Amino acid sequence: MKEVVRKRNGEARYCFKCRAKREFLYTVMAPTVPDYYGPVADIRCGTCNTSDGDLFPGIQREWE
């Protein structure tokens, strides 16, 4: 997988992994070879790189 898009996602908010207010990044990863699933979008903490770290534990982000 290679990173296609990486941009700031809104205001700084609380990261449940870092336990502090952090900047979050919207990232899109695309496979380097043809793949059935295609690109994968994600919201990641800019410090600890945790996926969906801004969501309370046990909650998952739904993509349309």
N, C-alpha and C positions, 0 to 999 in steps of 0.2 A: 504494500500500500504506500502511496505517496500523497503528500499534502497538496491539495489543489487551492483551497481557500483558507485564510486565517485572518479574521478581523475581530475587532472589539465588539462585545455584545452588551450594550447598555451601560448603565451605571455600575459602580463597584457594589457588590453585595456579599453577604456572609457565606463563607465556605465552611461546610460542616466537617471537612477533613482537616483544614488548616486551623479552624476555630478562630477565624479573623475575617475582617472585611477585605475582599480581594477583587481584582479585575478578572472578568471572565471573557473567554474568546470563543467565537463561533468558528468551528473548523469543519472542513469537508475533506475526507480521505477517499481517494479513488484507487482501485486496483491497478497494478502495473500490467497485468495480463487480462484479457477478456474474462468477465466474471458474471454469473447469473444475477447476483445481488446489486451490482453497480456501486456508485459512490455512497459513502456513509457520512451523515451529518452528525455533529456532536457539539455540545457546549462544555468547555473545559476550563478549569481554574488556571489562570496564568502563572501561578506560583507552583502548585503541587501537581498540576496536569491531570487532576481527577476528573473523570467524566461525570456530569450532572452533580457536582459537589455543592451546587447552590440549592439543591432540592433536599427536603427533610429526608433522613434515612427511611428506606422502604417505599419511597415514591419514585415513579419512573416518568420521564418525559415522553409524551406521545407526539409523533410526527405525522403530518397529513400528507 
